[in-house]
Amino acid sequence: MKEGLNFTLYEVFGYLMPGLIAAAGLSVGFWAVFHDQSVLPLSLWRLSPDGLLAALFVAYLLGHMVQSIGNMRLEGADKKVMAQPFAAFAKERLVPMLHGCGTQIADEWIQRIMDESCIKVGFLGDRDIFTYREGFYRGSTVAMALFCVGLVPCLVTGNLRLLVGDTVLIPSRGELSVVLLISILGVWLLYKRFQRFSRYRVSRVLAAFVALSIPQLSAGAGATRSHEHHE
């Protein structure tokens, strides 16, 4: 059973953490609308182990929904990078391998072919880091936007009451406005980070494939892997 599970850091950074942000925003918005005079407890550490596990599982599922929205609504830097001169140079290296059909293949599949070629020979570099970061910032952008949406009912009704530890906090509309403005700024900054790591990911694919197509580098990498294998 354990061999069938493939739990990676992306499960945490790509799904769980954005899901927690979105859950926080939706919770305060829901509470302000439907439980205006009640107190919203923010004490996950006081939950039982089963309750905490259930809360994390719900946040994890919400993170998948957040990523789905991000995939539909947020466009990465793929098109911009693939339109650069270096991308055309990399495509020229790929065309002979595809028997002249490279110009008829969409850029998305060209990236996948290049990426898979690099994976097969061990040219990974910072691939996983860029993938995880891109997913984290994409999900966090959508999650923070949902957090902003959740703050709007709180700002309109002014009924939000939070229990933090043993203290009940009743933020004013002014305080909520400041939090909303900071959150909107956070959406923009997270989106810029998403774009940045999207460029890193695609640029790595192109650079690694071109490096792989240079015989001297390919031979050197093969010798290094062979030496590591014998050790």
Backbone bond lengths (Angstrom), bond angles and torsions (degrees), N, CA, C in turn:
res aa  C-N    CA-C-N  psi(-1)  N-CA   C-N-CA  omega(-1)  CA-C   N-CA-C  phi
1 M - - - 1.459 - - 1.527 110.72 -
2 K 1.333 116.34 -44.57 1.455 119.95 -179.41 1.513 112.11 -63.72
3 E 1.361 116.39 -32.23 1.450 119.34 -179.18 1.520 111.01 -67.51
4 G 1.346 117.36 -23.41 1.456 120.50 -179.31 1.522 113.08 -83.43
5 L 1.338 118.80 -11.55 1.443 122.70 179.76 1.525 109.71 -88.46
6 N 1.322 115.99 135.70 1.460 120.66 179.63 1.530 108.16 -126.79
7 F 1.320 116.34 73.17 1.458 122.37 -177.40 1.521 109.14 -87.80
8 T 1.315 116.53 120.28 1.466 121.70 -179.27 1.527 109.60 -121.71
9 L 1.331 115.06 175.34 1.459 120.38 177.57 1.522 111.38 -63.24
10 Y 1.335 116.98 -23.40 1.463 119.56 179.58 1.524 110.83 -63.54
11 E 1.343 117.28 -30.07 1.465 120.17 178.25 1.524 110.38 -61.52
12 V 1.326 116.22 -34.36 1.470 121.10 -179.78 1.519 110.72 -82.98
13 F 1.341 116.86 -55.55 1.455 120.77 -174.55 1.526 112.84 -76.67
14 G 1.324 117.25 -29.70 1.460 119.92 -176.86 1.513 114.24 -90.35
15 Y 1.318 117.82 -27.91 1.463 121.02 -174.67 1.528 113.72 -120.87
16 L 1.331 117.27 -54.17 1.465 120.20 -172.92 1.531 112.30 -65.74
17 M 1.326 117.57 -50.48 1.461 119.76 -175.79 1.530 112.57 -66.00
18 P 1.344 119.76 -46.78 1.474 118.31 174.12 1.527 112.08 -61.47
19 G 1.333 116.54 -35.26 1.462 119.73 178.48 1.512 111.98 -63.34
20 L 1.323 117.53 -37.80 1.469 121.42 178.05 1.531 111.02 -65.73
21 I 1.341 116.68 -40.61 1.474 120.31 178.45 1.515 110.47 -63.66
22 A 1.332 116.48 -46.99 1.464 120.49 179.81 1.521 111.07 -63.91
23 A 1.335 116.85 -40.38 1.465 120.83 -179.88 1.528 110.69 -62.54
24 A 1.333 117.02 -38.94 1.465 120.78 179.41 1.528 110.71 -63.20
25 G 1.331 116.96 -45.86 1.459 120.20 -179.24 1.510 112.95 -66.02
26 L 1.326 116.44 -45.32 1.459 119.81 -179.71 1.522 111.47 -66.88
27 S 1.316 116.87 -32.93 1.462 120.92 -179.48 1.528 111.52 -66.34
28 V 1.338 116.46 -46.95 1.466 118.68 -178.77 1.529 110.90 -67.01
29 G 1.327 116.95 -36.32 1.458 119.71 177.62 1.522 112.01 -66.23
30 F 1.314 116.16 -45.44 1.460 121.12 178.20 1.523 110.68 -61.55
31 W 1.322 115.95 -42.96 1.464 120.50 -177.28 1.525 111.42 -66.37
32 A 1.330 116.43 -39.61 1.465 120.05 -179.22 1.524 111.93 -66.07
33 V 1.324 116.93 -30.99 1.465 121.01 -178.07 1.524 111.92 -83.48
34 F 1.322 117.53 -45.17 1.464 120.90 -170.66 1.527 114.33 -104.27
35 H 1.323 118.16 -14.05 1.467 121.02 -179.70 1.526 108.69 -134.16
36 D 1.328 115.06 58.33 1.457 119.90 -170.09 1.523 114.42 -62.14
37 Q 1.313 118.76 -30.35 1.457 120.99 -177.76 1.529 112.85 -104.23
38 S 1.311 117.40 2.52 1.454 121.25 -179.86 1.530 110.01 -95.10
39 V 1.307 115.60 165.59 1.461 121.82 -178.66 1.524 109.09 -103.79
40 L 1.325 115.49 130.72 1.468 121.07 177.82 1.522 108.99 -89.71
41 P 1.319 118.54 113.00 1.475 119.72 -179.40 1.530 111.55 -77.16
42 L 1.317 116.19 131.82 1.462 121.88 175.59 1.523 108.22 -114.18
43 S 1.302 115.16 65.89 1.466 120.23 -174.96 1.523 109.86 -137.09
44 L 1.324 115.37 65.98 1.465 119.09 179.74 1.529 111.81 -61.21
45 W 1.343 115.17 -29.71 1.458 118.45 -178.05 1.531 112.54 -68.10
46 R 1.332 116.21 -13.75 1.453 119.69 178.85 1.522 112.62 -91.41
47 L 1.320 116.37 -5.25 1.456 119.79 178.40 1.525 110.46 -71.36
48 S 1.319 115.08 155.56 1.460 119.68 173.35 1.524 108.56 -69.77
49 P 1.325 117.84 162.44 1.476 119.12 178.14 1.523 112.76 -54.14
50 D 1.340 116.53 -40.95 1.467 119.22 178.93 1.528 111.17 -66.61
51 G 1.336 115.98 -40.04 1.458 119.33 179.30 1.514 112.25 -66.17
52 L 1.325 116.05 -40.59 1.463 120.35 178.57 1.522 110.72 -65.13
53 L 1.329 116.25 -41.34 1.467 120.54 178.77 1.521 110.32 -63.28
54 A 1.332 117.19 -40.58 1.466 120.95 178.75 1.531 110.72 -64.79
55 A 1.337 116.99 -41.55 1.463 120.76 179.84 1.527 110.93 -64.18
56 L 1.329 116.58 -41.91 1.468 120.20 178.77 1.525 111.13 -66.94
57 F 1.316 116.82 -36.48 1.465 120.18 179.19 1.533 110.85 -66.23
58 V 1.345 116.41 -41.53 1.465 119.88 177.36 1.526 110.08 -63.17
59 A 1.341 116.61 -42.93 1.462 120.10 178.17 1.529 110.94 -62.93
60 Y 1.335 116.54 -37.47 1.465 121.25 178.66 1.531 110.52 -63.51
61 L 1.335 116.44 -44.08 1.464 119.88 177.96 1.522 111.24 -65.16
62 L 1.330 115.90 -40.44 1.457 119.67 177.84 1.526 110.48 -63.63
63 G 1.340 116.21 -33.84 1.453 120.26 176.64 1.520 112.06 -61.96
64 H 1.329 117.07 -37.28 1.469 120.52 175.90 1.534 110.44 -63.76
65 M 1.330 116.30 -41.12 1.463 119.79 178.11 1.525 110.88 -64.60
66 V 1.332 115.55 -40.53 1.463 120.54 178.26 1.525 110.56 -61.48
67 Q 1.328 117.07 -44.07 1.459 120.54 178.58 1.528 110.99 -64.67
68 S 1.321 116.81 -35.34 1.463 120.01 177.94 1.524 110.60 -63.27
69 I 1.330 116.01 -42.74 1.467 119.78 176.70 1.526 110.17 -63.19
70 G 1.339 115.92 -42.32 1.458 119.76 179.39 1.518 112.13 -62.04
71 N 1.318 117.07 -40.44 1.463 120.37 179.30 1.526 111.68 -64.48
72 M 1.343 116.40 -32.59 1.461 120.12 -179.01 1.517 112.50 -82.20
73 R 1.343 116.86 -33.58 1.461 120.02 -169.93 1.529 115.09 -106.93
74 L 1.298 117.17 -26.88 1.465 119.84 -176.04 1.525 110.15 -104.11
75 E 1.299 115.20 128.69 1.467 120.83 -179.72 1.518 109.23 -104.32
76 G 1.314 115.70 128.37 1.453 120.45 179.83 1.517 111.91 -75.36
77 A 1.316 115.22 -167.13 1.464 120.88 -177.01 1.530 112.04 -94.54
78 D 1.342 117.25 14.34 1.464 120.35 -176.07 1.528 112.66 -56.27
79 K 1.332 117.12 -49.39 1.461 120.18 -176.35 1.528 111.50 -64.21
80 K 1.331 116.64 -39.64 1.469 119.76 -179.23 1.527 110.96 -65.03
81 V 1.332 116.16 -43.65 1.461 119.39 -178.56 1.528 110.51 -69.42
82 M 1.333 116.81 -40.89 1.462 120.20 -178.01 1.522 112.08 -70.91
83 A 1.334 117.90 -12.81 1.469 120.78 178.00 1.525 111.97 -91.38
84 Q 1.320 117.89 -3.58 1.458 121.60 -178.85 1.533 110.60 -80.14
85 P 1.342 117.32 156.88 1.469 121.19 -178.30 1.527 113.43 -57.48
86 F 1.325 117.46 -38.16 1.460 119.28 -178.59 1.524 111.23 -63.60
87 A 1.349 117.10 -33.45 1.466 120.20 177.78 1.530 110.47 -64.63
88 A 1.334 116.23 -38.89 1.468 119.68 177.26 1.527 110.45 -64.14
89 F 1.325 116.56 -38.37 1.463 120.76 177.36 1.534 110.72 -63.45
90 A 1.347 116.55 -41.42 1.465 120.44 178.84 1.523 111.01 -65.67
91 K 1.339 116.62 -38.81 1.470 120.21 178.80 1.521 110.90 -62.54
92 E 1.337 116.44 -37.91 1.463 120.10 178.91 1.524 111.25 -61.43
93 R 1.319 117.01 -31.63 1.466 120.87 176.96 1.515 111.09 -71.33
94 L 1.336 116.44 -27.76 1.461 120.45 -176.56 1.521 112.92 -85.29
95 V 1.337 116.62 -32.16 1.466 120.60 -174.48 1.527 113.67 -53.76
96 P 1.360 120.00 -46.81 1.476 118.73 179.74 1.524 113.32 -59.63
97 M 1.322 117.45 -31.27 1.466 120.55 -179.73 1.526 111.61 -70.91
98 L 1.334 116.05 -24.02 1.464 120.65 -179.02 1.525 111.49 -101.05
99 H 1.320 115.87 16.41 1.464 122.02 177.33 1.532 112.27 56.99
100 G 1.328 115.40 42.78 1.451 119.81 175.43 1.504 115.56 82.77
101 C 1.341 118.58 4.37 1.470 121.12 -177.08 1.525 112.62 -95.78
102 G 1.325 117.35 2.78 1.460 120.26 -173.68 1.516 113.56 -60.73
103 T 1.352 117.48 -34.39 1.457 120.35 -177.98 1.529 112.03 -71.31
104 Q 1.332 119.07 -13.33 1.451 122.49 -178.64 1.528 112.55 -98.67
105 I 1.312 116.74 2.57 1.460 121.22 -177.75 1.522 109.06 -103.03
106 A 1.325 116.24 136.59 1.461 121.07 -179.95 1.520 110.61 -63.00
107 D 1.333 115.15 151.45 1.463 120.13 -178.51 1.527 112.20 -58.10
108 E 1.327 116.80 -34.28 1.469 120.20 179.56 1.525 111.03 -59.20
109 W 1.335 115.86 -43.81 1.466 119.40 -179.34 1.520 111.70 -75.30
110 I 1.323 116.99 -30.46 1.466 119.84 175.01 1.519 109.98 -62.12
111 Q 1.335 116.03 -43.06 1.467 119.77 176.93 1.526 110.91 -61.09
112 R 1.309 116.57 -43.28 1.466 119.96 -177.80 1.530 111.33 -65.12
113 I 1.314 116.23 -40.49 1.464 119.81 178.94 1.529 110.14 -64.36
114 M 1.330 115.96 -44.83 1.460 119.86 178.89 1.525 110.84 -63.14
115 D 1.313 115.88 -44.25 1.463 120.48 -178.88 1.523 110.88 -63.07
116 E 1.320 115.88 -44.12 1.468 119.72 -179.65 1.528 110.96 -65.87
117 S 1.326 116.64 -35.72 1.463 119.91 177.58 1.522 110.79 -62.38
118 C 1.324 115.82 -41.41 1.468 119.83 179.40 1.524 111.42 -68.85
119 I 1.335 116.72 -38.30 1.464 120.63 179.40 1.523 110.51 -63.31
120 K 1.327 116.36 -41.12 1.465 120.38 -176.53 1.518 112.62 -60.78
121 V 1.325 116.51 -31.55 1.467 119.66 -177.26 1.529 112.16 -104.88
122 G 1.330 117.09 4.03 1.454 120.21 175.10 1.517 115.59 87.71
123 F 1.331 118.37 13.44 1.465 121.60 176.08 1.527 108.51 -82.55
124 L 1.323 117.86 78.86 1.460 121.08 -175.32 1.521 113.16 -98.23
125 G 1.327 116.93 -41.95 1.456 119.68 -178.79 1.518 111.38 56.77
126 D 1.335 116.08 -130.88 1.465 122.05 179.41 1.523 111.70 -98.76
127 R 1.304 117.21 29.29 1.464 121.70 -175.07 1.523 112.27 -55.41
128 D 1.341 116.71 -51.38 1.465 120.04 -177.21 1.522 111.48 -63.92
129 I 1.330 116.85 -38.96 1.464 120.25 -179.74 1.529 110.42 -61.91
130 F 1.331 116.45 -46.58 1.461 119.75 -179.67 1.525 111.01 -64.54
131 T 1.332 116.88 -39.69 1.463 120.42 -179.78 1.520 111.12 -65.22
132 Y 1.335 116.77 -45.89 1.459 120.63 179.71 1.523 111.24 -63.05
133 R 1.336 115.91 -45.46 1.464 119.23 -177.84 1.529 110.97 -65.72
134 E 1.311 116.70 -41.70 1.461 119.41 179.40 1.527 110.11 -60.99
135 G 1.334 116.73 -45.29 1.460 119.97 178.83 1.513 112.31 -64.77
136 F 1.330 116.76 -39.74 1.467 120.31 179.85 1.520 110.73 -62.69
137 Y 1.328 116.98 -47.69 1.467 119.66 -177.11 1.525 111.86 -72.52
138 R 1.328 118.08 -31.65 1.469 119.44 175.45 1.525 109.91 -64.74
139 G 1.336 116.26 -49.27 1.457 119.82 179.41 1.517 111.99 -64.81
140 S 1.337 117.08 -39.41 1.462 120.52 -178.81 1.524 111.63 -67.76
141 T 1.338 117.37 -32.40 1.464 120.33 176.89 1.516 110.61 -61.40
142 V 1.332 116.30 -48.85 1.467 120.72 179.25 1.523 110.59 -66.45
143 A 1.332 116.43 -41.84 1.466 120.45 -178.85 1.525 111.01 -62.82
144 M 1.336 117.49 -41.58 1.455 120.56 179.25 1.525 111.08 -68.05
145 A 1.336 116.49 -33.70 1.464 119.82 175.54 1.533 110.15 -64.22
146 L 1.332 116.78 -40.63 1.464 120.39 176.31 1.525 110.86 -66.43
147 F 1.321 116.29 -34.17 1.465 120.01 176.14 1.533 110.17 -62.29
148 C 1.339 116.28 -41.08 1.469 120.23 176.57 1.521 111.19 -62.51
149 V 1.328 116.21 -41.77 1.463 120.16 177.91 1.523 110.49 -61.40
150 G 1.328 116.90 -39.95 1.456 120.43 179.36 1.513 113.17 -67.15
151 L 1.332 117.28 -27.30 1.465 120.68 179.48 1.520 112.86 -75.34
152 V 1.321 117.12 -24.78 1.471 120.28 -176.34 1.529 111.89 -59.96
153 P 1.358 120.17 -50.09 1.476 118.84 177.52 1.524 112.68 -59.99
154 C 1.334 116.54 -35.00 1.467 119.93 178.10 1.522 110.58 -63.59
155 L 1.335 115.75 -39.92 1.456 120.62 -179.55 1.524 111.02 -69.68
156 V 1.324 116.33 -37.89 1.474 120.51 -178.28 1.526 111.27 -71.21
157 T 1.322 116.79 -46.93 1.467 120.52 -176.16 1.525 112.86 -83.49
158 G 1.323 116.97 -31.74 1.461 120.65 -176.94 1.513 112.89 65.44
159 N 1.339 116.43 25.72 1.467 120.75 -174.21 1.525 114.16 -104.68
160 L 1.314 118.18 6.87 1.456 119.96 -174.29 1.525 111.41 -70.89
161 R 1.323 115.51 127.63 1.459 122.41 175.93 1.522 107.76 -128.92
162 L 1.305 117.77 124.90 1.454 122.84 -175.50 1.516 110.35 -117.72
163 L 1.320 115.57 137.22 1.455 121.23 174.27 1.523 108.02 -104.77
164 V 1.330 116.08 108.74 1.459 122.08 179.39 1.517 107.16 -112.90
165 G 1.330 116.31 108.77 1.460 119.86 -173.58 1.514 109.45 67.49
166 D 1.327 117.04 -116.16 1.467 122.31 176.74 1.522 111.87 -111.23
167 T 1.327 116.97 12.00 1.463 121.39 -176.07 1.516 110.78 -111.94
168 V 1.316 117.24 133.43 1.460 123.00 176.30 1.529 108.38 -94.72
169 L 1.296 116.14 121.12 1.462 121.82 179.82 1.524 109.52 -106.65
170 I 1.335 116.15 133.40 1.463 121.35 177.09 1.533 106.89 -123.09
171 P 1.330 117.86 88.46 1.474 120.08 -177.40 1.521 111.50 -66.44
172 S 1.311 115.94 140.98 1.463 121.50 178.13 1.530 110.02 -78.35
173 R 1.332 115.13 169.06 1.463 118.90 177.27 1.530 110.89 -63.53
174 G 1.310 116.47 -34.10 1.461 119.34 177.68 1.519 111.63 -63.62
175 E 1.328 116.36 -44.04 1.463 120.60 178.73 1.520 110.96 -65.18
176 L 1.337 116.13 -41.02 1.463 119.50 178.67 1.527 111.13 -65.73
177 S 1.337 116.48 -35.24 1.470 119.89 178.11 1.522 111.03 -63.91
178 V 1.334 115.96 -40.96 1.471 119.97 178.46 1.525 109.96 -64.24
179 V 1.341 116.45 -44.00 1.461 120.18 178.86 1.524 110.62 -61.75
180 L 1.343 116.64 -40.05 1.463 120.65 179.51 1.519 111.32 -64.63
181 L 1.322 117.44 -43.04 1.465 120.48 179.12 1.526 111.15 -64.10
182 I 1.321 116.29 -41.90 1.465 119.84 177.58 1.526 110.54 -63.69
183 S 1.330 116.45 -38.86 1.465 120.56 -179.74 1.526 111.13 -67.33
184 I 1.344 116.95 -38.89 1.471 120.36 176.86 1.526 110.10 -63.35
185 L 1.316 116.41 -42.55 1.468 120.12 174.85 1.523 110.36 -61.14
186 G 1.327 116.13 -39.07 1.460 120.45 178.02 1.517 112.42 -61.68
187 V 1.337 117.07 -37.99 1.473 120.56 177.09 1.520 110.20 -59.10
188 W 1.334 116.11 -46.88 1.468 120.18 -178.62 1.522 111.67 -64.78
189 L 1.335 117.17 -43.54 1.459 120.57 -179.38 1.523 111.46 -66.53
190 L 1.314 117.33 -40.87 1.462 120.47 178.28 1.525 110.79 -64.82
191 Y 1.335 116.37 -37.75 1.466 119.65 177.90 1.521 110.95 -64.49
192 K 1.331 117.26 -39.90 1.463 120.41 178.34 1.531 110.71 -64.19
193 R 1.324 116.45 -37.57 1.466 119.95 177.07 1.534 110.40 -67.50
194 F 1.320 116.11 -37.92 1.467 120.29 176.33 1.519 110.44 -59.65
195 Q 1.327 116.76 -45.94 1.450 121.25 178.69 1.531 111.28 -62.19
196 R 1.320 115.85 -40.07 1.466 120.58 -178.17 1.529 111.03 -62.02
197 F 1.318 117.16 -50.13 1.460 119.33 -177.86 1.527 111.97 -74.53
198 S 1.310 117.35 -22.72 1.460 119.62 171.56 1.523 109.78 -65.27
199 R 1.339 116.95 -42.01 1.473 120.07 176.05 1.513 110.85 -64.03
200 Y 1.315 116.76 -41.79 1.462 120.23 178.84 1.531 110.82 -59.41
201 R 1.316 116.28 -44.06 1.473 120.14 -176.78 1.520 110.90 -62.69
202 V 1.339 116.62 -49.43 1.463 119.74 -177.31 1.528 110.67 -68.81
203 S 1.334 116.74 -40.73 1.465 119.74 179.33 1.523 111.20 -62.30
204 R 1.334 116.44 -36.96 1.467 119.83 177.94 1.517 111.20 -63.12
205 V 1.341 115.95 -41.34 1.465 120.01 179.29 1.526 110.18 -59.86
206 L 1.327 116.13 -47.78 1.467 120.00 -178.05 1.526 111.52 -65.24
207 A 1.339 116.07 -47.08 1.468 119.36 -177.69 1.526 111.48 -65.83
208 A 1.326 116.92 -40.94 1.464 120.12 -179.52 1.530 110.77 -65.85
209 F 1.334 117.04 -38.66 1.463 119.57 -179.67 1.524 111.18 -67.75
210 V 1.334 116.53 -41.40 1.464 119.67 178.36 1.523 109.69 -64.38
211 A 1.326 116.78 -42.74 1.464 119.92 178.28 1.527 110.48 -62.36
212 L 1.323 116.45 -37.42 1.460 120.72 179.19 1.521 111.60 -66.43
213 S 1.329 116.12 -30.75 1.461 119.81 -177.93 1.522 113.13 -80.35
214 I 1.343 116.84 -7.25 1.468 120.90 176.36 1.527 108.00 -85.82
215 P 1.295 119.30 116.91 1.474 121.67 -172.57 1.519 113.90 -54.43
216 Q 1.331 117.65 -41.57 1.458 119.78 -176.28 1.527 111.03 -62.80
217 L 1.342 116.05 -43.22 1.461 119.77 -179.42 1.516 111.03 -69.20
218 S 1.334 116.63 -39.57 1.460 120.62 179.85 1.520 110.80 -63.55
219 A 1.329 115.59 -42.97 1.459 119.34 -179.97 1.518 111.15 -65.34
220 G 1.340 116.17 -41.06 1.455 119.84 178.99 1.509 112.16 -63.71
221 A 1.334 116.44 -40.10 1.463 120.19 179.34 1.517 110.53 -67.52
222 G 1.349 115.66 -39.16 1.457 118.41 179.09 1.507 112.23 -64.71
223 A 1.336 116.26 -38.78 1.466 119.84 178.59 1.519 110.99 -66.44
224 T 1.335 116.20 -39.03 1.467 119.96 179.29 1.516 110.92 -63.70
225 R 1.328 117.85 -44.81 1.467 121.17 179.89 1.511 110.92 -65.71
226 S 1.342 117.01 -36.70 1.458 120.25 178.63 1.524 110.63 -65.43
227 H 1.332 116.54 -40.48 1.444 121.35 178.85 1.534 110.59 -64.79
228 E 1.352 116.29 -42.63 1.452 120.19 178.64 1.535 110.93 -63.93
229 H 1.341 115.46 -36.74 1.455 119.80 -179.18 1.533 110.55 -65.09
230 H 1.343 116.37 -42.17 1.462 119.15 -179.60 1.519 111.63 -68.49
231 E 1.333 115.74 -31.85 1.479 118.19 178.79 1.520 110.46 -68.46
